[in-house]
Amino acid sequence: MISLDDMMVFAKVAEKQSFTQAGDSLGIGKARVSQIVTKLEKSLSTRLLHRTTRSLSLTDAGARYYDKCKAISEIAEEANSETLDINQIPSGTIRISTPSTTMVGLLSEFLRQYPEVKLDIIESDSYSNLIESRCDIALRASSALEDSSLYAVKLGYFCDMLCASPSYLASHKEIKTSEDLLKLDWISHHIVHGEKQLTLTNSLGQVTQLPHSPKVQVRTSASVKEFVLNSLGFAIMPSFTVNKELAQGELIRILPEVHDLQIPIYAVYQEKALMPLRVRTLIDFLKQHEEAFG
């Protein structure tokens, strides 16, 4: 039977990329560490490490095994902490992918409530793989999640809307119909809306598609907003990125009867059973602030 202690020794070797450093960290000799890893490989009938005289690296099987060993270690640490302290405080680093800097205010409130937590934030609109990017959680706006192996919690809905600046609209004739949009410059979020046509959906679910070539193509919501605020065109924008500008009159919503699409936003993560307390606490916090996504 494979020992959990041996698995933790291997995990430390994988983490340190060194038998010597792993031994120093664990308080055992380099030779003993090497023996344990060799025994583990024989028990698994799988090579876990590539060894040379100068370097040490994980095999593909070793990388997968390390992820599981690390998860087991985290569960053990959390179980011990919860048993030792029934009033455990969430702590540690959460790596989170979010599509918009507008989430900073909400995440700041979370940090004020849980000062022992640290955040490593990736600001990205792309649907990056959670495993490859090593994120604990990703905030994703989508009507359909593309990876069925992931878990997801719906946090709320936002409104997808057409917006432009007052000064840009003042230099054009009044916009009354969807066809009038063809006379305007389009700022396209390439990842979401592409470069060949405008797809508009009203509150009844009726879809209008208009062939249109964008004036500017960008790949983040923040860049879309900046170009629109600089009066270079109109754009389809999520409400949570422009609510402030709409309230202050810096942007104007146009043709709400033509495009008024409600889109869910999710917190997406990998293993529900292996979720650290800090990540679970963040998800619960976000669920309690549904209004922030509207």
N, C-alpha and C positions, 0 to 999 in steps of 0.2 A: 504493500500500500504506500502511495506517495505521501510524504509528510508535508503538512502545511508549512512547517518551519523551513524545509528545504525550498519550497516554493518562494518563501519570503527572502531567502538568501539569493535565489536567482533574480528576484525582482530588484534587489539592491545592486547586484552586478549589472543588470540592464540599466538601472538608473545612473550608476556611476561610470559605466563603460570601462570598468577596471576591477580585476580581482583584488588587487591590493587595496584600493580605496574602499571597496565593499567590505573587505575584512576589517579594515581600520574602523569603519562605521559600526560594524556589528561586534567588534571586540574579539574577533577570531583571526587565525592566521590565513595568509594567502593560499597556502597549500590546502588547507581544510575547505576553503571556499571552492577551490577548483575541484576537489573530490566530490563535494556536494552537487555541483552543477553537472559533472560527468555522470554521477549516479542518477540524477534526474533525467538526463538525456537517454540513458540506457533504459530506464523505467518507461519512458514515453516512446522509445524507439524512434526518436526524432532529434535531429541536431537543432539546438536552440541558438547557438552562437557561432559566428565565424571567428576563428582565432588565428592570429599571426604573431610573430615575435614583437611587433610594434603596435598592433591595434586589436580592438575587440569590437564586434558589431553583431546586431541581432539578425538572425535569418528571418524569413517571412513568417515561419511557424513560431519562432522565438518572439517576434513582435506581437503576434496575436496572443501568445501565452502570457507575455508580460502584461498586456492590457487586462487580462482576467485576473492575474495575480495582484495587480495594483487595485483592481476593484474589490477583491476579497480583503485586501489590507485596509482599504477605506471603510468597508462595512464593519470590520473588526474594531477599528479605531472608534467609529461612531457608536457601535454597540457598547463598548467599554465606557465611552464618555457619557452616554445617556444613562448607564447604570450607576456610574460614579456620581453624576450630578443630574438629578431629575429636572433641574431648572437650566439645562444646557442652553448656552447662547450660541446662535449660528456664527461661525467664524471660518476663515480661510478665503481663498480666491475663487471667484466665479468667472469663467471665461464665457462671454456672451456676444453673440452677433446680433446687431440691430440695424434696421434699414435707415434710421434717421437720427440726426442729432437732436431732434425734438424730444427724444426719450430721456435726454440728460436731466431735465427737471424731475421727472418721476424717479429715475434711478438715484438722483441725489437725495430725494426724500427717503428712499429705501436705506441708503448708507447712513443717514442721520438716525434712523430707527435701529440699525444694526451696525454699530461702529466697528465691530470686530471682523466684518466682511470687507474684502477687497474685490474690486472689479477690474477685469481685463477685457476691454471693449473693442470689438471689431466692427467698425462702421462700414457696412456693405449692403447693397441692394441685391447682390447675386445670391442664388440658392446654393451656397457652398456646402459641401459635405461636412456634416458635424464631426465625423470620425477623423477625416483628413485634417480639418482645421482645429481639432481637439477642443471644440467648444462644448461647454456644459449645456448650453441652451441657446436657441436662436429664435428671434422674433421674426415671424414670416407672415406677410400679407398675401393670402392666396385663397382662391375658391376651391382649389384641389391640391392637396399635398402630394408631391411626386414620389416619395419614398415610403412604401408601406411598412418598412421595418422600423420606422420611427414612431414615437408616441407624440401626441399633441393635445394641448388643452386650449380651447377657444377662450380668448381673453375678452373679445368684444367685436364690434364692427366699426368700420370707418366709411365715410362717403367719398367716392371717387368723383371729382367734379372738374368742370372747365373753368379756368381762371385766366385773367389778364390784368395788367395794371391800368389804372384810370387814364394815364397819359397815352398809353398805346391805343386804347379804345377811342380816345378823343381824336386821334388822327385818322380814324377809319369811319366809314358809314355805320349806322346802327346795325347791330347783329340781331337778326330776327329769326333766321332759320339755320338749320345745320349746313345747308349749302353755302351760306354766307361765310362759314369758317374757311372755305377754300380760298377766300380773298385775303386771309390773314396768314402771318408767318407762324408755323407750328414749331414749338420746342418739344422734341420727342425724348422720352426716357426709353432709350433703345432696348434695354433688357425687357421692359414691360410692354411697350407699345410698338416697337419695331420702326420701320422706315418707309413703308409702302402705303399704309392706309390708316385712317382714323376709324376706330371702332367705338361707337357710342351706344349706350344702353340706357333707356329711360326707366322710370320707377315701375313700369308695367312689364319690364323685361323685353321690350321691343328693341331690336338691334338695327342700327344704321351704320353702314360701312361706306366710307368716302375715300377714294384714291387721293392721296396727298403726300407730297414730298416735304420732309421737315427742313426748316431753315437751319436748325441746330440739333444735333444728336448728342446726348450725354448719357452717363451711366449711373448717376446717383440722383436721388430726389433733391438733395441740397443744391446741386448744380442747376437742375430744372428751375427751382425757385429763384435762384439768383438771376438767371437769364430773363425770366418773366418779370421780376422786380426791376430789371434794367430796361424794361419796355421794348424788348426785342421780339415779342410774340406772345401767343397764348399756349397753354399746356393743360393736359389732364393731370390733376394733382390730388393726392390723398388729403383728406380734411385735417388729419392730425399734424400735417406739415405746414398748413396755411391758416389755421384758425386765428392765430394772433394777427396776421397781416390782413385778413378779412375784417376782423373786428376794428382794426385801426384805419381801415380804408386804403391801405397800401395795395390791396388786390381787390378785384371785383369778380364775383361768380357770374358766368354767362351761360345762357341757355340751360337752366336747371331742368326744364321740361324735356330736353333732348338727352342729357346725360346726368343720371342720378343713380349711380351704381353702389349698392351696399356690399362691401367685401369684408369677410371675417379676417381677423388677425389672430395668429396662434403663437403659443409658446411651444416650441418643438424640442424634444430631447430624446436620448437614446434608451437607457434602461430604467424603467420605472422602479424596479425592485432595488436597484443599486444607487438610487438617487441620494446624494449627500443632503444633510439637513439644510445647509445653506442654500442649495438649489431649490429644494422643496419650499423653503420659506420665501424665496424670491417669487416663485410661481404663484403661491398663495397671495402674496402682496400685489402682484400684477392683476390677479383676478378680482381683487377688491377695488381696483381703480379702473374699472371698465370705461368710465367717462373720459379718461385721458386719451383713448384711442378714437373717440368719436369726431 
